[in-house]
Amino acid sequence: MRSMPYQRYWLSLLGLGRYRINYNRVDPWAVIDTETRKRNHSFVGARVYHEEQVVAIEHSRKIGEADLLNELIEIANPMLPHEKIDPIAATLIATRERGNAKELVVALGLGLRIP
């Protein structure tokens, strides 16, 4: 298992502190665009295994902190509309750099919610 900068930080702030992350590389040729039926597409997705306390992030390209945070927000808040997640992730990264991401996570109510 590899690690990414700030992964423990984000896991903790989003209520997933006891979870570990497994990164699974996916062959880009195995990724098919459902509309065009063409192969070799970019993909980042995650599955959570609550019983094992594991987040499996599958990716066909190099991923960064924003990709990781996007997937963790989606796991912690499955009812949050997808189009809101990218701007929230960008804002959280900026507030982490200023030192006050925890306050924003609390203000936005982004702690773990399991349906």
C-alpha positions as CSV (number, residue, x, y, z in Angstrom):
1,M,0.0,0.0,0.0
2,R,1.4,3.4,-0.9
3,S,0.5,6.6,0.8
4,M,-0.4,10.0,-0.4
5,P,0.4,13.3,1.5
6,Y,-2.4,14.3,3.7
7,Q,-4.4,11.1,3.3
8,R,-4.4,10.4,7.1
9,Y,-5.4,14.1,7.7
10,W,-8.4,13.9,5.4
11,L,-9.5,10.5,6.7
12,S,-9.5,11.8,10.2
13,L,-11.3,15.1,9.4
14,L,-14.0,13.3,7.5
15,G,-14.7,10.7,10.2
16,L,-12.9,7.9,8.5
17,G,-9.8,8.0,10.8
18,R,-9.7,4.3,11.5
19,Y,-9.9,3.4,7.8
20,R,-6.9,2.6,5.6
21,I,-6.6,3.2,1.9
22,N,-5.6,0.7,-0.8
23,Y,-4.7,2.1,-4.2
24,N,-5.5,-0.2,-7.1
25,R,-4.2,0.6,-10.5
26,V,-6.6,0.0,-13.4
27,D,-5.5,-0.6,-16.9
28,P,-6.8,2.5,-18.9
29,W,-7.6,0.1,-21.8
30,A,-10.1,-1.6,-19.5
31,V,-12.0,1.7,-19.0
32,I,-14.8,2.1,-21.5
33,D,-16.7,5.3,-22.1
34,T,-20.4,4.2,-21.8
35,E,-21.6,6.7,-24.3
36,T,-19.0,6.3,-27.1
37,R,-18.0,2.7,-26.2
38,K,-14.4,3.7,-26.7
39,R,-11.6,2.4,-24.5
40,N,-8.5,4.0,-22.9
41,H,-10.3,6.6,-20.6
42,S,-9.3,8.2,-17.4
43,F,-10.9,6.8,-14.3
44,V,-10.8,7.4,-10.5
45,G,-13.3,5.8,-8.2
46,A,-13.6,4.4,-4.8
47,R,-15.3,1.6,-2.9
48,V,-15.6,1.5,0.9
49,Y,-15.6,-1.7,2.9
50,H,-16.9,-0.6,6.3
51,E,-16.5,-4.1,7.9
52,E,-12.8,-4.1,7.0
53,Q,-12.4,-0.4,7.4
54,V,-10.8,-0.1,4.0
55,V,-11.2,2.5,1.2
56,A,-10.2,1.0,-2.1
57,I,-9.3,3.7,-4.6
58,E,-9.2,2.5,-8.2
59,H,-7.5,4.7,-10.8
60,S,-6.2,4.5,-14.3
61,R,-4.1,7.7,-14.1
62,K,-1.9,9.4,-11.6
63,I,-4.0,10.9,-8.8
64,G,-3.4,13.8,-6.5
65,E,-4.7,15.2,-3.2
66,A,-7.8,16.7,-4.9
67,D,-8.8,13.2,-6.4
68,L,-8.3,11.6,-3.0
69,L,-10.3,14.2,-1.2
70,N,-13.1,14.1,-3.8
71,E,-13.5,10.3,-3.3
72,L,-13.4,10.6,0.5
73,I,-16.0,13.4,0.6
74,E,-18.2,11.2,-1.7
75,I,-17.8,8.2,0.7
76,A,-18.4,10.3,3.8
77,N,-21.4,12.1,2.3
78,P,-23.1,9.9,-0.3
79,M,-26.1,12.1,-0.6
80,L,-24.0,15.2,-1.5
81,P,-24.6,16.1,-5.2
82,H,-21.5,15.2,-7.3
83,E,-21.3,18.6,-8.9
84,K,-20.7,20.2,-5.4
85,I,-17.8,17.9,-4.5
86,D,-15.1,19.3,-6.7
87,P,-15.5,22.9,-5.5
88,I,-15.7,21.8,-1.9
89,A,-12.5,19.7,-2.3
90,A,-10.7,22.7,-3.8
91,T,-11.9,25.0,-1.0
92,L,-10.8,22.4,1.7
93,I,-7.4,22.1,0.2
94,A,-7.0,25.8,0.2
95,T,-8.1,26.1,3.8
96,R,-5.8,23.2,4.8
97,E,-2.9,25.3,3.4
98,R,-4.1,28.2,5.6
99,G,-4.5,25.9,8.7
100,N,-8.3,26.0,9.2
101,A,-9.7,23.1,7.2
102,K,-11.1,21.4,10.4
103,E,-13.4,24.4,11.0
104,L,-14.7,24.3,7.4
105,V,-15.4,20.5,7.6
106,V,-17.4,21.1,10.7
107,A,-19.2,24.1,9.3
108,L,-20.2,22.2,6.1
109,G,-21.2,19.2,8.1
110,L,-18.9,16.9,6.2
111,G,-18.4,14.2,8.9
112,L,-19.1,10.6,8.1
113,R,-22.7,9.8,7.3
114,I,-23.5,6.1,6.5
115,P,-27.0,5.8,5.0
